[in-house]
Amino acid sequence: MAPALSHGSAERFIPSTNMARAPDDTEARELAENLLDAVAAAARQAFGQRLTSAYALGSLAHGGFSAPVSDIDVGLVLADPLDGSDAETVAGLMSSIAASRKPFADRLSVFWGSIHSLSGVSAGGRFPSPDRLDLIRFGRVLAGRDVRGELPSPTQKELVVAGGEFALRRLATDEVTAKLKNPTALASSDPRTWTKLVLYPLRFLFTARTGEVGPNEAAVDHFVSHATGAAAANLARMAIEWRNVPPDSGDQDAAEAMTSGLIPLYQEFLSDHERRLREYGRVDLAEAFREWQQRLRA
């Protein structure tokens, strides 16, 4: 969705290490597009005629690309049926791109499946429902034919459950929870880490409340217009600015904004999703959210 959050695309809290200096916006976009072309070419070579289509997803499709923090999201649609070796082939493709040391190569995330797997007719692949919705709404064809009109949109329940599962898997860990409870120290870490930690819950809330995915700006605007607290709303506004112009590590304004707004922001997200997950009958996930909320309060 990263979200957005194409939510699967944003699983790495590391800065890009493949650039000796920070490129300007135009150059950064060109470098990102060059990487997309390289991935599409590698996919054609790896899958041959079984590659039905390759898409740009995330901010390079729906807008809002940020050189300091954005991931590079690609979706691959393969011919049916999926093959047992497809996952290994995708992993090899990603390894070859990483080994190329191209700018942004360490931020690549590849989602893949077939028309049948994306439609729920068969199992396999890796294409969580928020990223599938991102494909349907905003996917930009890099190779092959456009198959988006053949795919059903995920339901609201699918989107909320997928977002909840991602959050529990990637954000409810002891390591991340400790960061959330110590925002001053978090502000001293790399901006890409804490910008994502602020924007994740905003994107989850946006998708849960609207049934849509899209640019981070849309998620922030929606949250600010519905926020229950000024501190969380202020933090949301600042996070968008940080995406494009990250403050220095240890910036006092950033530390103060996170100290006052980060926990309230997460509490709103957790309360919202616990309720929704109970309504959808996913008591297991709802209880995990309740326990996570208790850990944040402790």
Stockholm file with secondary structure:
# STOCKHOLM 1.0

chainA/1-298         MAPALSHGSAERFIPSTNMARAPDDTEARELAENLLDAVAAAARQAFGQRLTSAYALGSLAHGGFSAPVSDIDVGLVLADPLDGSDAETVAGLMSSIAASRKPFADRLSVFWGSIHSLSGVSAGGRFPSPDRLDLIRFGRVLAGRDVRGELPSPTQKELVVAGGEFALRRLATDEVTAKLKNPTALASSDPRTWTKLVLYPLRFLFTARTGEVGPNEAAVDHFVSHATGAAAANLARMAIEWRNVPPDSGDQDAAEAMTSGLIPLYQEFLSDHERRLREYGRVDLAEAFREWQQRLRA
#=GR chainA/1-298 SS CCCCCCGGGGCCCCCCCSCSSCCCHHHHHHHHHHHHHHHHHHHHHHHGGGEEEEEEETHHHHSCCCTTTCCEEEEEEECSSCCTTHHHHHHHHHHHHHHHTCTTGGGEEEEEEEHHHHTTSSCCSBCCHHHHHHHHHHCEEEEECCCGGGSCCCCHHHHHHHHHHHHHHHTSSHHHHHHHTCHHHHTTSCHHHHHHHHHHHHHHHHHHHHSCCCCHHHHHHHHHHHCSCHHHHHHHHHHHHHHHSCCCTTCHHHHHHHHHHHHHHHHHHHHHHHHHHHHTTCHHHHHHHHHHHHHHHC
#=GC SS_cons         CCCCCCGGGGCCCCCCCSCSSCCCHHHHHHHHHHHHHHHHHHHHHHHGGGEEEEEEETHHHHSCCCTTTCCEEEEEEECSSCCTTHHHHHHHHHHHHHHHTCTTGGGEEEEEEEHHHHTTSSCCSBCCHHHHHHHHHHCEEEEECCCGGGSCCCCHHHHHHHHHHHHHHHTSSHHHHHHHTCHHHHTTSCHHHHHHHHHHHHHHHHHHHHSCCCCHHHHHHHHHHHCSCHHHHHHHHHHHHHHHSCCCTTCHHHHHHHHHHHHHHHHHHHHHHHHHHHHTTCHHHHHHHHHHHHHHHC
//
